[in-house]
Amino acid sequence: MWSVGAFNSITITPPSASFVVNKVPINTPTSLRLHYFCRPLRPLRSFSLSNHSSFGPQLSYKRTFSFRCSAALTPELKNTLDKVVTSHKVVLFMKGTRDFPQCGFSNTVVQILKSLNVPFETINILENELLRQGLKEYSSWPTFPQLYVEGEFFGGCDITVEAYKTGELQELLEKAMCS
């Protein structure tokens, strides 16, 4: 969310549809605009009445979509994430909780960590959309779960499973627990 700066509404008209992008700061540098994410709010319809001489008046509509844009990774969120991943040896950002995973991939990583008897913290990314989107930028990884070991991004489910099978994960976690 932006607390300063003027806001403007921008309409983007691709060949097949019209889109409205709301609340884009006018004074935001172009380099920062790349850090925006947009998500559809709801389809809207605008109606107009046109008069065709041979057919009489006709009602037509144009479909538009409204998008909400906001900064995904704010400096405050980055600082918070830095503190979280460095304050615990092992942190798992996941869908759901350790006791109630809401995704099969998250459950897989939780079961691997439990089988290794490693103490780990979990953070449910489903509770906060800004956290979820900001974390994708923070790690440069688009999916969840995301595993961090000693403040460093380790990987998602596939990487964790592969490292577990080869023994690399056990070695890394043993070093992390001893340091």
Contacts in CASP RR format, 6 or more apart in sequence:
PFRMAT RR
TARGET T0000
AUTHOR 0000-0000-0000
METHOD contacts of the structure
MODEL  1
MWSVGAFNSITITPPSASFVVNKVPINTPTSLRLHYFCRPLRPLRSFSLS
NHSSFGPQLSYKRTFSFRCSAALTPELKNTLDKVVTSHKVVLFMKGTRDF
PQCGFSNTVVQILKSLNVPFETINILENELLRQGLKEYSSWPTFPQLYVE
GEFFGGCDITVEAYKTGELQELLEKAMCS
1 70 0 8 1.000
1 71 0 8 1.000
2 23 0 8 1.000
2 25 0 8 1.000
2 70 0 8 1.000
2 71 0 8 1.000
5 25 0 8 1.000
5 26 0 8 1.000
5 27 0 8 1.000
6 25 0 8 1.000
6 26 0 8 1.000
6 27 0 8 1.000
7 22 0 8 1.000
7 23 0 8 1.000
7 24 0 8 1.000
7 25 0 8 1.000
7 26 0 8 1.000
8 24 0 8 1.000
8 25 0 8 1.000
8 26 0 8 1.000
9 20 0 8 1.000
9 21 0 8 1.000
9 22 0 8 1.000
9 23 0 8 1.000
9 24 0 8 1.000
10 20 0 8 1.000
10 21 0 8 1.000
10 24 0 8 1.000
11 18 0 8 1.000
11 19 0 8 1.000
11 20 0 8 1.000
11 21 0 8 1.000
12 18 0 8 1.000
12 19 0 8 1.000
12 20 0 8 1.000
12 21 0 8 1.000
13 19 0 8 1.000
17 63 0 8 1.000
17 64 0 8 1.000
17 65 0 8 1.000
18 62 0 8 1.000
18 63 0 8 1.000
18 64 0 8 1.000
18 65 0 8 1.000
19 64 0 8 1.000
19 65 0 8 1.000
19 67 0 8 1.000
20 44 0 8 1.000
20 64 0 8 1.000
20 65 0 8 1.000
20 66 0 8 1.000
20 67 0 8 1.000
21 38 0 8 1.000
21 67 0 8 1.000
21 69 0 8 1.000
22 66 0 8 1.000
22 67 0 8 1.000
22 68 0 8 1.000
22 69 0 8 1.000
23 68 0 8 1.000
23 69 0 8 1.000
23 70 0 8 1.000
24 33 0 8 1.000
24 36 0 8 1.000
24 69 0 8 1.000
32 71 0 8 1.000
35 71 0 8 1.000
35 72 0 8 1.000
35 73 0 8 1.000
35 137 0 8 1.000
36 69 0 8 1.000
36 70 0 8 1.000
36 71 0 8 1.000
36 72 0 8 1.000
37 69 0 8 1.000
37 70 0 8 1.000
37 72 0 8 1.000
37 133 0 8 1.000
38 67 0 8 1.000
38 68 0 8 1.000
38 69 0 8 1.000
39 67 0 8 1.000
39 68 0 8 1.000
40 65 0 8 1.000
40 66 0 8 1.000
40 67 0 8 1.000
41 65 0 8 1.000
41 66 0 8 1.000
41 67 0 8 1.000
41 68 0 8 1.000
42 65 0 8 1.000
42 66 0 8 1.000
43 63 0 8 1.000
43 64 0 8 1.000
43 65 0 8 1.000
44 63 0 8 1.000
44 64 0 8 1.000
44 65 0 8 1.000
44 66 0 8 1.000
45 61 0 8 1.000
45 62 0 8 1.000
45 63 0 8 1.000
45 64 0 8 1.000
46 61 0 8 1.000
46 62 0 8 1.000
46 64 0 8 1.000
47 59 0 8 1.000
47 60 0 8 1.000
47 61 0 8 1.000
48 59 0 8 1.000
48 60 0 8 1.000
48 61 0 8 1.000
48 62 0 8 1.000
49 57 0 8 1.000
49 58 0 8 1.000
49 59 0 8 1.000
49 60 0 8 1.000
50 57 0 8 1.000
50 58 0 8 1.000
50 60 0 8 1.000
51 57 0 8 1.000
51 58 0 8 1.000
52 58 0 8 1.000
70 130 0 8 1.000
72 130 0 8 1.000
72 133 0 8 1.000
72 134 0 8 1.000
72 136 0 8 1.000
72 137 0 8 1.000
73 133 0 8 1.000
73 134 0 8 1.000
73 137 0 8 1.000
73 138 0 8 1.000
74 130 0 8 1.000
77 130 0 8 1.000
77 131 0 8 1.000
77 134 0 8 1.000
77 138 0 8 1.000
78 138 0 8 1.000
81 135 0 8 1.000
81 138 0 8 1.000
84 91 0 8 1.000
84 121 0 8 1.000
84 123 0 8 1.000
85 91 0 8 1.000
85 148 0 8 1.000
85 151 0 8 1.000
85 152 0 8 1.000
86 151 0 8 1.000
88 120 0 8 1.000
88 121 0 8 1.000
89 119 0 8 1.000
89 120 0 8 1.000
89 149 0 8 1.000
89 150 0 8 1.000
89 176 0 8 1.000
89 177 0 8 1.000
90 113 0 8 1.000
90 118 0 8 1.000
90 119 0 8 1.000
90 120 0 8 1.000
90 121 0 8 1.000
90 147 0 8 1.000
90 148 0 8 1.000
90 149 0 8 1.000
90 173 0 8 1.000
90 176 0 8 1.000
91 120 0 8 1.000
91 121 0 8 1.000
91 122 0 8 1.000
91 123 0 8 1.000
91 147 0 8 1.000
91 148 0 8 1.000
91 151 0 8 1.000
92 98 0 8 1.000
92 106 0 8 1.000
92 109 0 8 1.000
92 110 0 8 1.000
92 113 0 8 1.000
92 120 0 8 1.000
92 121 0 8 1.000
92 122 0 8 1.000
92 123 0 8 1.000
92 145 0 8 1.000
92 146 0 8 1.000
92 147 0 8 1.000
92 148 0 8 1.000
93 122 0 8 1.000
93 123 0 8 1.000
93 125 0 8 1.000
93 135 0 8 1.000
93 144 0 8 1.000
93 145 0 8 1.000
93 146 0 8 1.000
93 148 0 8 1.000
94 101 0 8 1.000
94 103 0 8 1.000
94 106 0 8 1.000
94 109 0 8 1.000
94 110 0 8 1.000
94 122 0 8 1.000
94 123 0 8 1.000
94 124 0 8 1.000
94 125 0 8 1.000
94 144 0 8 1.000
94 145 0 8 1.000
94 146 0 8 1.000
95 101 0 8 1.000
95 102 0 8 1.000
95 103 0 8 1.000
95 105 0 8 1.000
95 106 0 8 1.000
95 124 0 8 1.000
95 125 0 8 1.000
95 126 0 8 1.000
95 144 0 8 1.000
95 145 0 8 1.000
96 102 0 8 1.000
96 103 0 8 1.000
96 106 0 8 1.000
96 122 0 8 1.000
96 124 0 8 1.000
96 125 0 8 1.000
96 126 0 8 1.000
97 122 0 8 1.000
97 124 0 8 1.000
98 110 0 8 1.000
98 120 0 8 1.000
98 122 0 8 1.000
101 107 0 8 1.000
101 110 0 8 1.000
102 126 0 8 1.000
103 144 0 8 1.000
103 145 0 8 1.000
105 143 0 8 1.000
105 144 0 8 1.000
105 145 0 8 1.000
105 156 0 8 1.000
105 157 0 8 1.000
106 144 0 8 1.000
106 145 0 8 1.000
106 157 0 8 1.000
108 157 0 8 1.000
108 160 0 8 1.000
108 161 0 8 1.000
109 145 0 8 1.000
109 147 0 8 1.000
109 156 0 8 1.000
109 157 0 8 1.000
109 160 0 8 1.000
109 161 0 8 1.000
110 122 0 8 1.000
112 160 0 8 1.000
112 161 0 8 1.000
112 164 0 8 1.000
112 169 0 8 1.000
113 120 0 8 1.000
116 164 0 8 1.000
116 169 0 8 1.000
116 170 0 8 1.000
116 173 0 8 1.000
118 173 0 8 1.000
118 177 0 8 1.000
123 131 0 8 1.000
125 131 0 8 1.000
125 132 0 8 1.000
125 135 0 8 1.000
125 144 0 8 1.000
126 132 0 8 1.000
132 144 0 8 1.000
135 144 0 8 1.000
135 146 0 8 1.000
136 142 0 8 1.000
139 146 0 8 1.000
139 153 0 8 1.000
139 155 0 8 1.000
140 153 0 8 1.000
141 153 0 8 1.000
141 155 0 8 1.000
141 156 0 8 1.000
143 156 0 8 1.000
143 157 0 8 1.000
144 156 0 8 1.000
145 156 0 8 1.000
145 157 0 8 1.000
145 160 0 8 1.000
146 153 0 8 1.000
146 155 0 8 1.000
146 156 0 8 1.000
147 153 0 8 1.000
147 154 0 8 1.000
147 155 0 8 1.000
147 156 0 8 1.000
147 160 0 8 1.000
148 154 0 8 1.000
149 172 0 8 1.000
149 173 0 8 1.000
149 176 0 8 1.000
150 176 0 8 1.000
150 179 0 8 1.000
154 160 0 8 1.000
154 163 0 8 1.000
154 169 0 8 1.000
154 172 0 8 1.000
160 169 0 8 1.000
163 169 0 8 1.000
163 172 0 8 1.000
164 170 0 8 1.000
END
